[in-house]
Amino acid sequence: MKQITYLFVITALLLCSCGTDTSKREITAEMALEGVSNYCHSAYDWSVADGNPSMMYVEMGEETDSAYQVVFRSYTGAFVNFYVDKASGTTRMEDFVPALNIKSDAGKIELFDYIK
């Protein structure tokens, strides 16, 4: 009887460990763009771009082996570069003001918080 109980417990543990873990999913370029776009639409006021949508936008930047770059352009002419880690979804943000050639750290977000 003990052997059957042990077999049942081991089987249950194996089945429970096979679930889908979103932290183990690799991020695609589409996921990176969607998540950053959703973040930008919730964090920034887009009403100033109603008459001229080209004033503000989100687009894909460069890609490396480990990260995607997604670029947000503000109506002020400043940029926020989002560096999305392909393995974890952790996204580092960096502000860039081209007119002054100033870059600064702008924090981090978790991409999965902004993907529907």
TORPA-4810 file (N, C-alpha, C, O; in nm, 3 decimals):
<nodes>
NODE_1_0.081_-0.119_0.000_0.000_0.000_0.000_0.086_0.126_0.000_0.051_0.224_-0.066_M
NODE_2_0.200_0.125_0.074_0.288_0.241_0.077_0.345_0.270_-0.062_0.362_0.386_-0.099_K
NODE_3_0.373_0.166_-0.138_0.430_0.186_-0.271_0.331_0.258_-0.363_0.371_0.343_-0.443_Q
NODE_4_0.204_0.225_-0.350_0.102_0.289_-0.432_0.090_0.437_-0.392_0.075_0.523_-0.478_I
NODE_5_0.097_0.464_-0.262_0.090_0.602_-0.214_0.208_0.683_-0.265_0.192_0.796_-0.312_T
NODE_6_0.329_0.626_-0.254_0.448_0.695_-0.305_0.438_0.720_-0.455_0.474_0.827_-0.503_Y
NODE_7_0.391_0.623_-0.529_0.376_0.636_-0.673_0.277_0.748_-0.705_0.299_0.826_-0.797_L
NODE_8_0.168_0.754_-0.630_0.068_0.859_-0.651_0.128_0.997_-0.624_0.105_1.090_-0.701_F
NODE_9_0.202_1.012_-0.515_0.262_1.139_-0.478_0.364_1.182_-0.583_0.366_1.299_-0.624_V
NODE_10_0.448_1.091_-0.627_0.549_1.123_-0.728_0.483_1.162_-0.859_0.527_1.257_-0.924_I
NODE_11_0.379_1.092_-0.899_0.307_1.125_-1.022_0.244_1.264_-1.012_0.251_1.343_-1.106_T
NODE_12_0.184_1.293_-0.898_0.122_1.425_-0.878_0.227_1.535_-0.885_0.202_1.640_-0.945_A
NODE_13_0.343_1.515_-0.825_0.449_1.616_-0.829_0.500_1.638_-0.971_0.524_1.751_-1.011_L
NODE_14_0.515_1.531_-1.045_0.559_1.544_-1.184_0.457_1.620_-1.269_0.495_1.703_-1.351_L
NODE_15_0.330_1.591_-1.249_0.226_1.659_-1.326_0.218_1.806_-1.290_0.198_1.890_-1.378_L
NODE_16_0.233_1.839_-1.164_0.227_1.979_-1.122_0.347_2.058_-1.172_0.335_2.178_-1.196_C
NODE_17_0.462_1.994_-1.188_0.581_2.067_-1.232_0.584_2.089_-1.382_0.674_2.155_-1.433_S
NODE_18_0.487_2.035_-1.454_0.485_2.050_-1.600_0.400_2.167_-1.647_0.382_2.183_-1.768_C
NODE_19_0.348_2.248_-1.558_0.262_2.361_-1.596_0.338_2.467_-1.673_0.461_2.469_-1.674_G
NODE_20_0.265_2.555_-1.737_0.325_2.664_-1.812_0.364_2.776_-1.718_0.281_2.824_-1.640_T
NODE_21_0.488_2.817_-1.725_0.540_2.925_-1.643_0.575_3.041_-1.735_0.667_3.030_-1.816_D
NODE_22_0.502_3.154_-1.723_0.523_3.266_-1.815_0.662_3.325_-1.801_0.711_3.390_-1.894_T
NODE_23_0.727_3.306_-1.687_0.860_3.362_-1.673_0.963_3.284_-1.755_1.075_3.332_-1.775_S
NODE_24_0.927_3.167_-1.803_1.017_3.086_-1.883_0.990_3.102_-2.033_1.065_3.048_-2.115_K
NODE_25_0.886_3.176_-2.069_0.856_3.199_-2.211_0.953_3.300_-2.267_0.987_3.399_-2.201_R
NODE_26_0.997_3.277_-2.388_1.082_3.376_-2.452_0.994_3.484_-2.514_0.890_3.455_-2.573_E
NODE_27_1.038_3.606_-2.500_0.965_3.721_-2.552_0.988_3.731_-2.702_1.101_3.716_-2.749_I
NODE_28_0.881_3.756_-2.776_0.894_3.779_-2.920_0.898_3.930_-2.945_0.867_4.009_-2.856_T
NODE_29_0.935_3.967_-3.066_0.937_4.109_-3.103_0.797_4.169_-3.094_0.780_4.283_-3.051_A
NODE_30_0.697_4.092_-3.134_0.558_4.139_-3.128_0.515_4.164_-2.984_0.447_4.262_-2.955_E
NODE_31_0.555_4.074_-2.894_0.521_4.091_-2.752_0.590_4.215_-2.696_0.529_4.290_-2.618_M
NODE_32_0.714_4.237_-2.733_0.789_4.353_-2.684_0.720_4.482_-2.730_0.701_4.575_-2.651_A
NODE_33_0.684_4.488_-2.857_0.619_4.609_-2.911_0.483_4.630_-2.846_0.449_4.743_-2.810_L
NODE_34_0.405_4.524_-2.831_0.272_4.536_-2.770_0.282_4.584_-2.625_0.211_4.676_-2.585_E
NODE_35_0.370_4.521_-2.547_0.383_4.557_-2.406_0.429_4.700_-2.386_0.375_4.772_-2.302_G
NODE_36_0.530_4.742_-2.462_0.581_4.878_-2.449_0.476_4.978_-2.496_0.457_5.083_-2.434_V
NODE_37_0.407_4.948_-2.605_0.302_5.037_-2.654_0.192_5.052_-2.550_0.145_5.163_-2.525_S
NODE_38_0.149_4.942_-2.490_0.047_4.949_-2.386_0.095_5.032_-2.267_0.019_5.111_-2.212_N
NODE_39_0.220_5.013_-2.228_0.276_5.092_-2.117_0.274_5.240_-2.152_0.230_5.323_-2.073_Y
NODE_40_0.323_5.274_-2.271_0.331_5.415_-2.313_0.193_5.480_-2.321_0.177_5.597_-2.286_C
NODE_41_0.094_5.405_-2.368_-0.040_5.461_-2.378_-0.103_5.482_-2.239_-0.191_5.567_-2.223_H
NODE_42_-0.058_5.406_-2.141_-0.111_5.426_-2.006_-0.030_5.528_-1.926_-0.084_5.591_-1.835_S
NODE_43_0.097_5.546_-1.959_0.183_5.633_-1.879_0.194_5.776_-1.933_0.227_5.868_-1.857_A
NODE_44_0.168_5.796_-2.061_0.187_5.928_-2.122_0.055_5.980_-2.178_-0.032_5.902_-2.219_Y
NODE_45_0.042_6.111_-2.180_-0.078_6.176_-2.234_-0.065_6.186_-2.386_0.018_6.261_-2.438_D
NODE_46_-0.148_6.110_-2.456_-0.143_6.107_-2.602_-0.237_6.209_-2.666_-0.242_6.219_-2.788_W
NODE_47_-0.312_6.284_-2.588_-0.409_6.377_-2.644_-0.343_6.486_-2.727_-0.404_6.539_-2.820_S
NODE_48_-0.219_6.520_-2.696_-0.149_6.624_-2.773_-0.119_6.579_-2.915_-0.091_6.661_-3.002_V
NODE_49_-0.125_6.449_-2.940_-0.096_6.395_-3.073_-0.223_6.364_-3.152_-0.215_6.307_-3.261_A
NODE_50_-0.340_6.400_-3.097_-0.465_6.371_-3.168_-0.468_6.431_-3.307_-0.509_6.363_-3.402_D
NODE_51_-0.426_6.554_-3.323_-0.428_6.620_-3.453_-0.311_6.581_-3.542_-0.319_6.594_-3.664_G
NODE_52_-0.203_6.533_-3.483_-0.083_6.498_-3.558_-0.020_6.373_-3.497_0.071_6.383_-3.415_N
NODE_53_-0.066_6.254_-3.537_-0.018_6.129_-3.477_0.131_6.104_-3.492_0.188_6.026_-3.417_P
NODE_54_0.196_6.169_-3.589_0.339_6.146_-3.608_0.423_6.214_-3.498_0.544_6.192_-3.490_S
NODE_55_0.359_6.296_-3.415_0.430_6.362_-3.305_0.474_6.264_-3.198_0.577_6.282_-3.135_M
NODE_56_0.395_6.158_-3.178_0.424_6.057_-3.076_0.407_5.920_-3.140_0.310_5.896_-3.211_M
NODE_57_0.502_5.832_-3.113_0.489_5.697_-3.169_0.575_5.599_-3.090_0.662_5.637_-3.012_Y
NODE_58_0.547_5.471_-3.113_0.626_5.361_-3.058_0.666_5.275_-3.175_0.582_5.238_-3.257_V
NODE_59_0.795_5.242_-3.185_0.843_5.159_-3.295_0.957_5.071_-3.248_1.022_5.098_-3.147_E
NODE_60_0.981_4.964_-3.323_1.091_4.875_-3.291_1.223_4.942_-3.326_1.234_5.014_-3.425_M
NODE_61_1.322_4.917_-3.241_1.458_4.964_-3.266_1.545_4.845_-3.302_1.503_4.755_-3.374_G
NODE_62_1.666_4.847_-3.252_1.762_4.741_-3.281_1.733_4.617_-3.198_1.666_4.622_-3.095_E
NODE_63_1.786_4.505_-3.245_1.773_4.378_-3.174_1.911_4.318_-3.155_1.994_4.319_-3.245_E
NODE_64_1.934_4.264_-3.033_2.057_4.189_-3.006_2.018_4.046_-2.976_1.900_4.011_-2.982_T
NODE_65_2.116_3.963_-2.944_2.087_3.824_-2.909_2.002_3.813_-2.783_1.927_3.717_-2.767_D
NODE_66_2.013_3.911_-2.693_1.946_3.901_-2.564_1.834_4.001_-2.541_1.759_3.988_-2.444_S
NODE_67_1.821_4.102_-2.628_1.722_4.207_-2.600_1.667_4.269_-2.729_1.730_4.268_-2.834_A
NODE_68_1.546_4.323_-2.713_1.485_4.407_-2.816_1.490_4.550_-2.767_1.477_4.576_-2.648_Y
NODE_69_1.509_4.642_-2.859_1.496_4.784_-2.827_1.364_4.831_-2.887_1.337_4.808_-3.005_Q
NODE_70_1.283_4.896_-2.806_1.160_4.957_-2.853_1.172_5.105_-2.818_1.211_5.141_-2.707_V
NODE_71_1.138_5.192_-2.914_1.159_5.336_-2.898_1.025_5.408_-2.892_0.939_5.390_-2.978_V
NODE_72_1.010_5.491_-2.790_0.894_5.579_-2.778_0.942_5.722_-2.805_1.039_5.767_-2.744_F
NODE_73_0.875_5.792_-2.895_0.905_5.932_-2.921_0.794_6.017_-2.864_0.676_5.998_-2.895_R
NODE_74_0.831_6.111_-2.780_0.737_6.203_-2.718_0.715_6.323_-2.809_0.797_6.352_-2.896_S
NODE_75_0.605_6.392_-2.788_0.577_6.514_-2.865_0.681_6.622_-2.839_0.693_6.716_-2.918_Y
NODE_76_0.757_6.611_-2.731_0.860_6.709_-2.699_0.988_6.688_-2.780_1.077_6.773_-2.779_T
NODE_77_0.996_6.575_-2.849_1.117_6.542_-2.924_1.211_6.452_-2.847_1.311_6.406_-2.902_G
NODE_78_1.180_6.425_-2.721_1.261_6.333_-2.641_1.222_6.189_-2.675_1.114_6.163_-2.726_A
NODE_79_1.312_6.097_-2.645_1.289_5.955_-2.669_1.303_5.878_-2.539_1.380_5.917_-2.450_F
NODE_80_1.229_5.770_-2.528_1.250_5.673_-2.421_1.283_5.542_-2.492_1.202_5.490_-2.568_V
NODE_81_1.402_5.492_-2.465_1.443_5.363_-2.521_1.413_5.255_-2.420_1.455_5.262_-2.304_N
NODE_82_1.340_5.154_-2.464_1.304_5.041_-2.380_1.388_4.922_-2.425_1.387_4.886_-2.543_F
NODE_83_1.462_4.861_-2.333_1.544_4.745_-2.364_1.479_4.624_-2.298_1.487_4.606_-2.177_Y
NODE_84_1.414_4.541_-2.381_1.334_4.427_-2.333_1.420_4.302_-2.334_1.464_4.257_-2.440_V
NODE_85_1.445_4.245_-2.217_1.520_4.120_-2.206_1.436_4.007_-2.266_1.323_3.985_-2.221_D
NODE_86_1.488_3.937_-2.365_1.413_3.833_-2.435_1.377_3.715_-2.345_1.274_3.650_-2.365_K
NODE_87_1.460_3.686_-2.247_1.437_3.569_-2.162_1.339_3.596_-2.049_1.258_3.510_-2.016_A
NODE_88_1.346_3.715_-1.989_1.267_3.740_-1.868_1.152_3.839_-1.886_1.054_3.834_-1.812_S
NODE_89_1.162_3.929_-1.984_1.061_4.033_-1.999_1.091_4.158_-1.918_1.020_4.257_-1.930_G
NODE_90_1.194_4.154_-1.835_1.232_4.272_-1.759_1.277_4.378_-1.859_1.357_4.351_-1.948_T
NODE_91_1.226_4.498_-1.843_1.249_4.603_-1.942_1.311_4.725_-1.876_1.253_4.787_-1.786_T
NODE_92_1.430_4.758_-1.921_1.503_4.874_-1.871_1.468_4.994_-1.959_1.464_4.982_-2.082_R
NODE_93_1.444_5.109_-1.896_1.409_5.229_-1.971_1.520_5.333_-1.959_1.583_5.348_-1.854_M
NODE_94_1.544_5.404_-2.070_1.646_5.507_-2.073_1.592_5.628_-2.148_1.554_5.617_-2.265_E
NODE_95_1.589_5.743_-2.082_1.547_5.868_-2.146_1.662_5.923_-2.228_1.778_5.913_-2.189_D
NODE_96_1.628_5.981_-2.344_1.729_6.044_-2.428_1.673_6.173_-2.486_1.568_6.172_-2.552_F
NODE_97_1.742_6.284_-2.461_1.703_6.415_-2.515_1.808_6.453_-2.620_1.916_6.499_-2.585_V
NODE_98_1.775_6.433_-2.750_1.875_6.457_-2.854_1.925_6.601_-2.860_2.044_6.623_-2.887_P
NODE_99_1.840_6.699_-2.836_1.881_6.839_-2.845_1.991_6.874_-2.745_2.073_6.961_-2.770_A
NODE_100_1.991_6.803_-2.632_2.091_6.828_-2.528_2.194_6.716_-2.516_2.288_6.725_-2.438_L
NODE_101_2.173_6.610_-2.595_2.258_6.490_-2.591_2.270_6.435_-2.448_2.379_6.404_-2.401_N
NODE_102_2.154_6.424_-2.381_2.150_6.375_-2.243_2.078_6.240_-2.239_1.968_6.226_-2.292_I
NODE_103_2.142_6.143_-2.175_2.080_6.012_-2.150_2.070_5.994_-2.000_2.161_6.033_-1.926_K
NODE_104_1.960_5.934_-1.954_1.946_5.907_-1.812_1.861_5.783_-1.791_1.772_5.752_-1.869_S
NODE_105_1.891_5.712_-1.684_1.816_5.593_-1.646_1.675_5.635_-1.607_1.655_5.732_-1.535_D
NODE_106_1.575_5.559_-1.657_1.435_5.594_-1.627_1.361_5.481_-1.556_1.239_5.486_-1.546_A
NODE_107_1.433_5.381_-1.507_1.370_5.275_-1.431_1.349_5.147_-1.508_1.406_5.127_-1.615_G
NODE_108_1.264_5.061_-1.452_1.235_4.930_-1.511_1.087_4.900_-1.501_1.018_4.950_-1.413_K
NODE_109_1.040_4.819_-1.594_0.904_4.765_-1.587_0.911_4.615_-1.619_1.009_4.566_-1.674_I
NODE_110_0.806_4.545_-1.583_0.793_4.404_-1.621_0.698_4.399_-1.740_0.581_4.435_-1.728_E
NODE_111_0.747_4.353_-1.853_0.670_4.353_-1.977_0.540_4.275_-1.963_0.437_4.317_-2.017_L
NODE_112_0.542_4.163_-1.891_0.422_4.080_-1.877_0.307_4.154_-1.809_0.191_4.114_-1.822_F
NODE_113_0.338_4.262_-1.735_0.232_4.343_-1.673_0.153_4.421_-1.776_0.044_4.470_-1.746_D
NODE_114_0.206_4.435_-1.898_0.143_4.519_-1.999_0.104_4.442_-2.126_0.066_4.503_-2.226_Y
NODE_115_0.114_4.311_-2.121_0.070_4.228_-2.234_-0.065_4.169_-2.199_-0.084_4.111_-2.093_I
NODE_116_-0.160_4.185_-2.291_-0.295_4.134_-2.266_-0.306_3.988_-2.301_-0.413_3.929_-2.286_K
</nodes>
